[in-house]
Amino acid sequence: MLEHVWRATQRAGCFERVLVASDDDEVLVVADAFGAEGVRSGPASSGTARCARVAPVSQAVMCVQADQPFVDPAHLRALSSLVGASVADVATLCTPLVGDPHDRARVKVAVNGPLASDFSRLPIPVGGPYRVHLGLYAFAPGALERCVAHPPSARSEGEQLEQLAWLDAGETIAIAEMQRSEPAIDTPGQLEAARARMT
């Protein structure tokens, strides 16, 4: 999965540098084997915090998780353009929700113009339209460090969604809607399905 994600970042063509950040020796050995630049991050509470440990403060940063082997390079380019447009210091993406809006494993997002106004595992906004949040973030220079420094809020702890802590601290999050997306791999069953698809 890691190599597929890394290759998608290469095809996107919008990165000056791509780092594979991990605190696991096996991950770093695998990354080196297919030509990626691995860097030891030390322990971290989330992927975003891991990125903050290794990313240059003076540069824009995009966080891409290694559980998204089918990530679309076009989505990465859209996210890069979004944070570069200066609508907000943080940017993310969403797609129309296909399936049950009550599925708590799929994070929903409410949108107000170019900004995300709320995130929840519950169906929001009331009555729809429902959009599912894609777990990709881009940060303007300095914004990543600021976001990971915000303390958890009651809402972020209750929903286990770090972006709610950012919103509750006053950050704005730009958002763009993509027409379709590929799911992340979160369960052994999804992993087997992904392997079957690739073969």
C-alpha positions as CSV (number, residue, x, y, z in Angstrom):
1,M,0.0,0.0,0.0
2,L,2.8,2.4,0.9
3,E,4.4,2.0,-2.5
4,H,1.2,2.6,-4.4
5,V,0.6,5.8,-2.4
6,W,4.1,7.0,-3.0
7,R,3.8,6.3,-6.7
8,A,0.6,8.4,-6.8
9,T,2.5,11.3,-5.3
10,Q,5.1,11.0,-8.1
11,R,2.4,11.0,-10.8
12,A,0.7,14.0,-9.2
13,G,3.6,16.2,-10.1
14,C,2.9,18.8,-7.5
15,F,5.4,17.9,-4.8
16,E,8.9,19.3,-4.4
17,R,9.8,16.5,-2.0
18,V,8.0,13.4,-0.7
19,L,8.9,12.0,2.7
20,V,7.8,8.6,4.1
21,A,7.6,9.4,7.8
22,S,7.5,6.5,10.2
23,D,8.7,5.3,13.6
24,D,8.9,1.7,12.4
25,D,12.1,0.2,11.0
26,E,10.3,-2.2,8.7
27,V,8.4,0.6,7.1
28,L,11.6,2.6,6.5
29,V,13.4,-0.4,5.0
30,V,10.5,-1.1,2.6
31,A,10.4,2.6,1.6
32,D,14.1,2.6,0.8
33,A,13.7,-0.6,-1.2
34,F,11.4,1.1,-3.7
35,G,13.3,4.4,-3.8
36,A,11.4,6.6,-1.4
37,E,13.0,9.0,1.0
38,G,12.2,7.6,4.5
39,V,12.6,9.7,7.6
40,R,12.2,8.6,11.3
41,S,9.5,10.7,12.9
42,G,9.5,9.3,16.4
43,P,6.2,8.3,18.1
44,A,3.2,10.4,17.2
45,S,-0.5,10.4,18.1
46,S,-1.8,10.8,14.6
47,G,-0.7,11.0,11.0
48,T,-0.9,14.7,11.1
49,A,1.3,14.9,14.2
50,R,3.8,12.6,12.5
51,C,3.9,14.9,9.5
52,A,4.5,17.9,11.8
53,R,7.5,16.2,13.3
54,V,9.4,16.0,10.0
55,A,7.9,18.7,7.8
56,P,9.8,22.0,7.2
57,V,8.0,24.8,9.0
58,S,8.6,27.3,6.2
59,Q,6.9,25.3,3.5
60,A,3.4,24.2,2.5
61,V,2.8,20.6,3.5
62,M,0.4,17.9,2.4
63,C,-0.4,14.9,4.5
64,V,-1.3,11.7,2.7
65,Q,-1.9,8.5,4.6
66,A,-0.4,5.2,3.6
67,D,-3.8,3.4,3.8
68,Q,-5.0,5.0,0.5
69,P,-3.4,2.9,-2.3
70,F,-5.9,4.1,-4.8
71,V,-5.6,7.8,-4.1
72,D,-6.1,9.8,-7.3
73,P,-3.2,12.0,-8.3
74,A,-5.7,14.5,-9.6
75,H,-7.1,14.9,-6.1
76,L,-3.6,15.6,-4.8
77,R,-3.2,18.3,-7.5
78,A,-6.6,19.8,-6.6
79,L,-5.6,19.9,-2.9
80,S,-2.3,21.6,-3.7
81,S,-4.1,24.3,-5.7
82,L,-6.7,24.8,-3.0
83,V,-4.2,25.6,-0.3
84,G,-2.3,27.8,-2.8
85,A,-5.4,29.8,-3.5
86,S,-5.2,31.4,0.0
87,V,-8.9,30.8,0.9
88,A,-7.7,29.2,4.2
89,D,-4.5,28.0,5.7
90,V,-5.8,24.4,5.8
91,A,-7.5,22.6,2.9
92,T,-9.2,19.2,2.4
93,L,-11.5,17.4,0.0
94,C,-14.9,15.6,0.0
95,T,-17.0,13.6,-2.4
96,P,-20.8,12.9,-2.5
97,L,-21.7,10.2,0.0
98,V,-22.8,6.9,-1.6
99,G,-24.3,4.6,1.0
100,D,-25.6,4.9,4.5
101,P,-25.2,8.4,6.1
102,H,-25.5,6.7,9.5
103,D,-22.3,4.7,9.0
104,R,-20.0,6.2,11.7
105,A,-16.9,4.9,10.0
106,R,-17.5,7.4,7.2
107,V,-16.9,11.0,8.3
108,K,-19.4,13.5,6.9
109,V,-18.7,17.2,6.3
110,A,-21.0,20.2,6.1
111,V,-20.0,22.8,3.6
112,N,-20.5,26.6,3.6
113,G,-19.3,28.0,0.3
114,P,-15.6,27.3,-0.1
115,L,-15.2,26.3,3.6
116,A,-16.0,23.3,5.7
117,S,-18.3,24.3,8.5
118,D,-18.5,21.1,10.4
119,F,-17.4,17.4,10.5
120,S,-19.2,14.5,12.2
121,R,-19.7,10.8,12.2
122,L,-23.4,11.5,12.3
123,P,-25.5,12.5,9.2
124,I,-24.8,16.2,8.6
125,P,-26.2,18.6,7.5
126,V,-29.7,17.6,8.6
127,G,-31.5,16.3,5.6
128,G,-28.4,16.3,3.4
129,P,-26.9,16.6,0.9
130,Y,-24.3,14.3,2.5
131,R,-20.7,14.5,1.6
132,V,-17.9,12.2,2.9
133,H,-14.7,13.7,4.0
134,L,-11.5,12.5,2.3
135,G,-8.6,12.0,4.7
136,L,-6.2,14.3,2.9
137,Y,-5.0,17.7,4.2
138,A,-2.8,20.5,2.9
139,F,-1.4,23.2,5.1
140,A,0.0,26.6,4.3
141,P,3.5,27.4,5.8
142,G,3.2,27.3,9.6
143,A,-0.4,26.0,9.7
144,L,0.5,22.4,10.3
145,E,2.5,23.2,13.5
146,R,-0.3,25.5,14.6
147,C,-3.0,22.9,14.1
148,V,-1.2,20.1,16.0
149,A,-0.6,22.5,18.9
150,H,-4.3,23.1,19.4
151,P,-5.5,21.2,22.5
152,P,-8.3,18.6,21.9
153,S,-11.8,20.1,22.2
154,A,-14.8,18.4,23.7
155,R,-16.2,17.8,20.3
156,S,-13.0,16.5,18.8
157,E,-12.6,14.0,21.7
158,G,-16.2,12.9,21.5
159,E,-16.1,12.2,17.8
160,Q,-12.4,11.3,17.6
161,L,-11.9,13.8,14.8
162,E,-8.8,16.1,15.1
163,Q,-10.1,18.6,12.6
164,L,-12.9,19.6,15.0
165,A,-10.3,20.8,17.4
166,W,-8.9,23.0,14.6
167,L,-12.3,24.4,13.8
168,D,-13.1,25.0,17.5
169,A,-9.8,26.8,17.9
170,G,-10.7,29.2,15.1
171,E,-9.0,27.7,12.1
172,T,-10.7,27.8,8.7
173,I,-10.6,24.8,6.4
174,A,-11.1,25.3,2.7
175,I,-12.8,22.4,0.9
176,A,-13.4,21.2,-2.7
177,E,-15.8,18.5,-3.8
178,M,-14.5,15.8,-6.1
179,Q,-16.9,13.7,-8.1
180,R,-15.7,10.3,-6.9
181,S,-13.1,8.8,-4.7
182,E,-11.5,5.4,-3.8
183,P,-11.9,4.1,-0.3
184,A,-9.1,3.8,2.2
185,I,-8.1,0.4,3.5
186,D,-9.3,0.1,7.1
187,T,-10.1,-3.6,7.6
188,P,-8.6,-7.0,6.6
189,G,-11.6,-7.6,4.3
190,Q,-10.9,-4.3,2.5
191,L,-7.3,-5.3,2.2
192,E,-8.1,-8.6,0.6
193,A,-10.5,-6.9,-1.8
194,A,-7.8,-4.4,-2.8
195,R,-5.3,-7.2,-3.4
196,A,-7.9,-9.1,-5.6
197,R,-8.5,-5.9,-7.6
198,M,-4.8,-5.3,-8.2
199,T,-4.2,-8.8,-9.4
